[in-house]
Amino acid sequence: PSLDPSPLMPIRGGRKGKATIQIPRVGFSLYKTAPELVPRCTAIALRAGVRHFDVASLYGSNAEIAVPLKMYIGNGLKGLEKVYKEEKDELLEILDATSLAGEKHAVETIGFGAKPLSPTIDGSAGGRQRRERLFISHKISNSEQSTDAVSVRRSVKKAIAELGVGYLDMVSIHSPLTDKERRLTTYQALLELRDGGFVKSVSVCNYGVGPLEEIAALVGDNVEDYPAINQLELSPFNQHADVVNWCNNNGVAVGCSAWSKLSGVDGPADEWAVLSDLAKTKGVTKAQLLVRWSLQKGYVCVPRSGSKSKVERLAIAENSYGGVNPVDTNFALSQEDMKILDGLDRSYKAGRLGRRDGW
């Protein structure tokens, strides 16, 4: 954990898991985004400097996100000009300022020798570089888990083709809610895809200590085959201390994903009020505060938003890395702020998985 984390986190990956790859700490999730809204959301996120996209078979929008990704990889932001012509100048100015804020902060935290997160070259000449700077993370569904490794590999290759990105930077098992044989056969098949160069890293989602221990037993001393990340529905109200501790002790990064609204009628009302008051004090939104909390905890996070309303479109920028690192503003949470937020844990549960919410 760091008071001022850089935009990139090193995780295990590459053939045999012996390399280190970089994942942007703040991405954008397409969870619960209507397919018809996905191209616009993606274009807005790209303009705001987002380069990490979280997709899944269950989201049903791989074909839709493939369209703006192809335009961007092929011609940069210029390839998305038709989309941007539909947006108001005010929003575009905010998106550009957010992207620049993220780049500026990246230089400050990584160093002046660092490569920019967003290549400045537009046009076909920069296509390879743009793809390399993207991080596409895909999750396979329970129905795609199988005791037939060939079937698993076929599902992932189909997703790569749908997305049109050549390879995946990460592929994850979306849920442990199948059975041990399917979980482990699927995981082994994903490792084979990694070693074959089809994906760069292998991860899991919503895994508790039990399923994680299954993987540990499967790979034995080959610790490079442990998951790169375990993505959970984490929030100050549900911190999964046992799972996070296991991950920290075994070199598995922790991801923090979007889930249902925390402020609903059955949500943690008293704790939510504390978080809201702190956000007002900082002059930021509650979502921004949650993104910043996850960053300073050392997590990777993938907030989400729609694009129907002005508020939703602005939220895509606000919750990006540049959005929580605005120029000339110190938005870092103090040790006392973090202590307040860490004290809100009440194991808030939502959903079959015992997920206890994100944001």
C-alpha positions as CSV (number, residue, x, y, z in Angstrom):
1,P,0.0,0.0,0.0
2,S,1.1,3.5,-0.8
3,L,-0.1,7.0,-0.1
4,D,0.4,7.9,-3.7
5,P,0.5,4.8,-5.9
6,S,1.7,4.8,-9.5
7,P,-0.7,4.0,-12.3
8,L,0.8,0.6,-13.0
9,M,1.1,-2.5,-10.8
10,P,3.5,-5.3,-11.6
11,I,1.9,-8.8,-11.6
12,R,3.1,-12.3,-12.6
13,G,2.6,-13.3,-16.1
14,G,4.2,-14.4,-19.4
15,R,5.1,-17.9,-20.5
16,K,5.4,-20.2,-17.4
17,G,4.6,-17.2,-15.3
18,K,8.2,-16.2,-15.2
19,A,7.8,-12.6,-16.5
20,T,6.4,-9.5,-14.9
21,I,3.6,-7.6,-16.7
22,Q,2.1,-4.2,-15.8
23,I,-1.6,-3.8,-15.1
24,P,-3.2,-0.3,-14.9
25,R,-4.4,0.1,-11.3
26,V,-7.7,1.7,-12.4
27,G,-9.7,0.3,-15.2
28,F,-13.3,0.4,-16.4
29,S,-15.8,-2.5,-16.0
30,L,-18.5,-3.3,-18.5
31,Y,-20.5,-5.0,-15.8
32,K,-24.3,-4.4,-16.2
33,T,-23.6,-2.0,-19.1
34,A,-26.3,-2.4,-21.7
35,P,-24.7,-3.6,-25.0
36,E,-26.0,-0.6,-26.9
37,L,-24.2,1.7,-24.5
38,V,-20.9,-0.1,-24.5
39,P,-19.3,1.6,-27.6
40,R,-20.0,5.1,-26.2
41,C,-18.8,4.2,-22.7
42,T,-15.6,2.7,-24.1
43,A,-14.9,5.7,-26.3
44,I,-15.4,8.1,-23.4
45,A,-13.2,6.0,-21.1
46,L,-10.4,5.9,-23.8
47,R,-10.6,9.7,-24.2
48,A,-10.2,10.0,-20.3
49,G,-7.0,8.0,-20.4
50,V,-8.4,4.6,-19.4
51,R,-6.5,1.7,-20.9
52,H,-7.7,-1.2,-18.8
53,F,-11.0,-2.8,-19.7
54,D,-12.8,-5.5,-17.7
55,V,-15.0,-7.7,-19.8
56,A,-16.7,-11.1,-19.4
57,S,-18.7,-13.7,-21.2
58,L,-21.6,-13.0,-18.8
59,Y,-21.6,-9.3,-19.7
60,G,-22.6,-10.3,-23.2
61,S,-20.9,-7.2,-24.8
62,N,-17.6,-8.5,-26.3
63,A,-18.8,-7.8,-29.9
64,E,-19.9,-4.3,-28.9
65,I,-16.6,-3.3,-27.2
66,A,-14.7,-4.7,-30.1
67,V,-15.9,-1.9,-32.3
68,P,-14.4,1.1,-30.5
69,L,-11.3,-0.9,-29.5
70,K,-10.6,-1.7,-33.2
71,M,-11.1,2.0,-34.1
72,Y,-8.7,3.0,-31.4
73,I,-6.0,0.4,-32.1
74,G,-6.2,1.2,-35.8
75,N,-6.1,5.0,-35.7
76,G,-5.9,6.2,-32.1
77,L,-8.4,8.6,-30.7
78,K,-8.9,10.0,-34.2
79,G,-10.5,6.8,-35.1
80,L,-13.3,7.6,-32.7
81,E,-13.9,11.1,-34.0
82,K,-17.4,10.2,-35.2
83,V,-18.3,9.1,-31.7
84,Y,-16.9,12.3,-30.1
85,K,-18.8,14.5,-32.5
86,E,-21.9,13.4,-30.7
87,E,-20.5,14.7,-27.3
88,K,-20.6,18.2,-26.0
89,D,-17.4,20.2,-26.0
90,E,-17.6,20.6,-22.3
91,L,-17.4,16.9,-21.7
92,L,-14.6,16.4,-24.2
93,E,-12.6,19.2,-22.4
94,I,-13.1,17.4,-19.1
95,L,-12.0,14.0,-20.6
96,D,-8.9,15.6,-22.2
97,A,-8.0,17.3,-18.9
98,T,-8.5,14.1,-17.0
99,S,-6.3,12.2,-19.4
100,L,-3.5,14.8,-19.0
101,A,-3.8,14.7,-15.2
102,G,-3.3,11.0,-15.3
103,E,-0.3,11.3,-17.5
104,K,1.2,14.1,-15.4
105,H,0.8,12.1,-12.2
106,A,2.2,9.0,-13.9
107,V,5.4,10.9,-14.7
108,E,5.6,12.1,-11.1
109,T,5.2,8.6,-9.6
110,I,7.0,6.5,-12.1
111,G,9.7,8.9,-13.3
112,F,10.5,11.0,-16.3
113,G,12.0,7.9,-18.1
114,A,8.7,6.2,-18.1
115,K,6.8,5.5,-21.3
116,P,3.5,7.5,-21.5
117,L,0.4,5.5,-20.8
118,S,-1.3,6.9,-23.8
119,P,0.9,6.9,-27.0
120,T,0.7,10.3,-28.7
121,I,0.9,8.9,-32.2
122,D,-2.4,8.7,-34.1
123,G,-2.9,6.8,-37.3
124,S,-2.0,3.2,-38.3
125,A,1.7,3.6,-37.5
126,G,1.0,3.5,-33.8
127,G,-1.4,0.5,-33.8
128,R,1.0,-2.0,-32.2
129,Q,2.0,0.4,-29.5
130,R,-1.6,1.2,-28.7
131,R,-2.5,-2.4,-28.4
132,E,0.5,-3.0,-26.1
133,R,-0.6,-0.2,-23.8
134,L,-4.2,-1.6,-23.5
135,F,-5.0,-4.1,-20.9
136,I,-7.9,-6.4,-21.8
137,S,-9.1,-8.6,-19.0
138,H,-11.8,-11.3,-19.8
139,K,-13.7,-13.6,-17.4
140,I,-15.0,-17.0,-18.4
141,S,-18.4,-18.0,-17.0
142,N,-19.4,-21.0,-14.9
143,S,-20.9,-22.6,-18.0
144,E,-17.6,-22.3,-19.8
145,Q,-15.7,-24.1,-16.9
146,S,-15.3,-27.7,-17.9
147,T,-13.5,-31.0,-17.2
148,D,-12.7,-30.9,-20.9
149,A,-9.6,-28.7,-21.3
150,V,-10.1,-28.4,-25.0
151,S,-13.5,-26.9,-24.5
152,V,-12.1,-24.3,-22.1
153,R,-9.3,-23.3,-24.5
154,R,-11.9,-23.1,-27.3
155,S,-14.0,-20.7,-25.2
156,V,-11.1,-18.3,-24.6
157,K,-10.0,-18.3,-28.2
158,K,-13.5,-17.5,-29.2
159,A,-13.5,-14.5,-26.9
160,I,-10.2,-13.3,-28.3
161,A,-11.7,-13.5,-31.8
162,E,-14.8,-11.6,-30.7
163,L,-12.8,-8.9,-29.1
164,G,-10.5,-8.6,-32.0
165,V,-7.5,-7.8,-29.9
166,G,-5.1,-10.6,-30.9
167,Y,-4.5,-11.8,-27.3
168,L,-5.8,-11.3,-23.8
169,D,-3.7,-9.5,-21.2
170,M,-5.6,-11.5,-18.5
171,V,-8.2,-14.3,-18.4
172,S,-10.0,-15.2,-15.2
173,I,-12.3,-17.7,-13.8
174,H,-15.4,-15.6,-12.9
175,S,-16.7,-17.7,-10.1
176,P,-15.8,-20.7,-7.9
177,L,-19.4,-21.8,-7.8
178,T,-19.0,-25.0,-9.8
179,D,-17.0,-28.0,-8.4
180,K,-13.4,-28.8,-7.7
181,E,-12.8,-30.9,-10.8
182,R,-14.1,-28.2,-13.2
183,R,-12.4,-25.4,-11.3
184,L,-9.0,-27.1,-11.5
185,T,-9.2,-28.4,-15.0
186,T,-10.3,-25.0,-16.2
187,Y,-7.4,-23.3,-14.3
188,Q,-4.9,-25.7,-15.8
189,A,-6.3,-25.1,-19.3
190,L,-5.9,-21.3,-18.7
191,L,-2.2,-21.8,-17.7
192,E,-1.7,-23.7,-20.9
193,L,-3.1,-20.8,-22.9
194,R,-0.8,-18.5,-21.0
195,D,2.2,-20.7,-21.9
196,G,1.1,-20.8,-25.5
197,G,1.0,-17.0,-25.7
198,F,-2.7,-16.6,-26.1
199,V,-3.1,-14.8,-22.8
200,K,-0.5,-13.0,-20.7
201,S,-1.8,-13.8,-17.2
202,V,-4.2,-16.0,-15.4
203,S,-6.4,-14.9,-12.5
204,V,-9.5,-15.7,-10.5
205,C,-12.5,-13.8,-9.2
206,N,-14.5,-14.2,-6.0
207,Y,-12.3,-16.9,-4.7
208,G,-12.2,-17.5,-1.0
209,V,-9.4,-19.2,0.9
210,G,-10.7,-22.8,0.2
211,P,-10.6,-22.6,-3.7
212,L,-7.3,-20.7,-3.5
213,E,-5.8,-23.5,-1.5
214,E,-7.0,-25.9,-4.2
215,I,-4.9,-24.1,-6.7
216,A,-1.9,-24.0,-4.3
217,A,-2.2,-27.8,-4.0
218,L,-2.5,-28.2,-7.8
219,V,0.6,-26.1,-8.7
220,G,2.7,-27.2,-5.7
221,D,6.1,-25.5,-5.6
222,N,5.5,-23.7,-8.9
223,V,4.4,-20.5,-7.3
224,E,4.7,-18.7,-10.6
225,D,1.4,-20.5,-11.5
226,Y,-0.5,-18.9,-8.6
227,P,-3.2,-16.5,-9.9
228,A,-1.9,-13.1,-10.8
229,I,-5.0,-11.4,-9.2
230,N,-8.0,-12.4,-7.2
231,Q,-10.8,-9.9,-7.9
232,L,-13.3,-9.5,-5.1
233,E,-16.2,-7.3,-4.3
234,L,-14.3,-5.2,-1.9
235,S,-15.3,-2.0,-0.1
236,P,-14.7,-0.4,3.3
237,F,-17.9,-2.2,4.4
238,N,-16.6,-5.6,3.3
239,Q,-12.9,-6.0,3.4
240,H,-12.5,-9.8,3.3
241,A,-9.5,-9.7,5.6
242,D,-8.9,-13.5,5.5
243,V,-8.8,-13.7,1.7
244,V,-6.7,-10.5,1.4
245,N,-4.2,-11.8,3.9
246,W,-4.0,-15.1,2.0
247,C,-3.3,-13.2,-1.2
248,N,-0.8,-10.9,0.3
249,N,1.1,-13.9,1.8
250,N,1.2,-15.7,-1.5
251,G,2.1,-12.9,-4.0
252,V,-1.4,-12.7,-5.4
253,A,-2.6,-9.1,-6.2
254,V,-6.0,-8.1,-5.0
255,G,-8.6,-6.6,-7.4
256,C,-11.6,-4.6,-6.4
257,S,-14.6,-4.7,-8.6
258,A,-18.0,-3.0,-9.0
259,W,-21.1,-4.6,-7.6
260,S,-24.5,-3.2,-6.4
261,K,-25.1,0.2,-4.9
262,L,-24.0,0.5,-1.3
263,S,-26.5,3.2,-0.5
264,G,-29.6,1.1,-1.1
265,V,-32.4,0.6,1.5
266,D,-30.6,-2.5,2.9
267,G,-27.2,-1.0,2.8
268,P,-25.0,0.0,5.7
269,A,-26.7,3.3,6.4
270,D,-24.6,4.5,9.3
271,E,-21.3,3.5,7.7
272,W,-22.4,5.0,4.4
273,A,-23.1,8.3,6.2
274,V,-19.6,8.4,7.5
275,L,-18.1,7.8,4.1
276,S,-20.4,10.5,2.6
277,D,-19.3,13.0,5.2
278,L,-15.6,12.3,4.4
279,A,-16.2,12.6,0.7
280,K,-17.8,16.1,1.3
281,T,-14.9,17.1,3.4
282,K,-12.5,16.1,0.6
283,G,-14.7,17.8,-2.1
284,V,-15.0,14.6,-4.1
285,T,-17.8,12.1,-4.9
286,K,-18.4,9.0,-2.9
287,A,-17.3,6.8,-5.8
288,Q,-14.0,8.8,-6.1
289,L,-13.4,8.3,-2.5
290,L,-13.9,4.5,-2.9
291,V,-11.5,4.4,-5.9
292,R,-8.9,6.3,-3.9
293,W,-9.3,4.0,-0.9
294,S,-8.8,1.0,-3.0
295,L,-5.7,2.5,-4.7
296,Q,-4.1,3.3,-1.3
297,K,-4.9,-0.2,0.0
298,G,-2.8,-1.5,-2.9
299,Y,-5.7,-2.9,-4.9
300,V,-6.5,-2.8,-8.7
301,C,-10.0,-1.4,-9.2
302,V,-12.4,-1.4,-12.0
303,P,-15.3,1.0,-11.4
304,R,-18.2,1.2,-13.8
305,S,-20.7,3.7,-15.1
306,G,-23.4,4.0,-17.8
307,S,-23.5,6.8,-20.4
308,K,-27.2,7.7,-20.7
309,S,-27.0,10.8,-18.4
310,K,-24.5,13.6,-18.1
311,V,-23.7,12.5,-14.5
312,E,-22.9,9.0,-15.7
313,R,-20.7,10.2,-18.5
314,L,-18.8,12.5,-16.1
315,A,-18.4,9.6,-13.7
316,I,-16.3,7.7,-16.2
317,A,-13.8,10.5,-16.1
318,E,-14.1,11.2,-12.3
319,N,-13.4,7.6,-11.4
320,S,-10.4,7.1,-13.6
321,Y,-6.8,7.3,-12.5
322,G,-6.6,10.9,-13.7
323,G,-9.9,11.7,-12.1
324,V,-8.6,10.7,-8.6
325,N,-5.3,12.4,-9.2
326,P,-6.4,15.9,-10.4
327,V,-3.7,18.4,-11.3
328,D,-2.7,20.8,-8.5
329,T,-5.0,19.1,-6.0
330,N,-3.8,16.7,-3.2
331,F,-6.5,14.1,-3.0
332,A,-4.4,11.6,-1.0
333,L,-6.2,10.1,2.0
334,S,-4.4,10.6,5.2
335,Q,-3.6,7.8,7.6
336,E,-6.5,9.1,9.7
337,D,-8.8,9.0,6.7
338,M,-7.8,5.5,5.9
339,K,-8.3,4.5,9.6
340,I,-11.8,5.9,9.5
341,L,-12.7,4.0,6.3
342,D,-11.0,0.8,7.5
343,G,-13.1,1.0,10.6
344,L,-16.4,0.6,8.6
345,D,-16.1,-3.1,7.9
346,R,-19.3,-4.9,8.8
347,S,-19.0,-7.9,6.3
348,Y,-21.9,-6.4,4.2
349,K,-23.2,-9.3,2.2
350,A,-25.0,-9.2,-1.2
351,G,-25.6,-12.1,-3.6
352,R,-25.1,-15.8,-3.8
353,L,-21.3,-15.7,-3.6
354,G,-21.4,-14.0,-0.2
355,R,-20.2,-11.0,-2.0
356,R,-20.5,-8.1,0.3
357,D,-20.5,-5.3,-2.2
358,G,-18.3,-3.0,-4.2
359,W,-19.6,0.4,-5.4
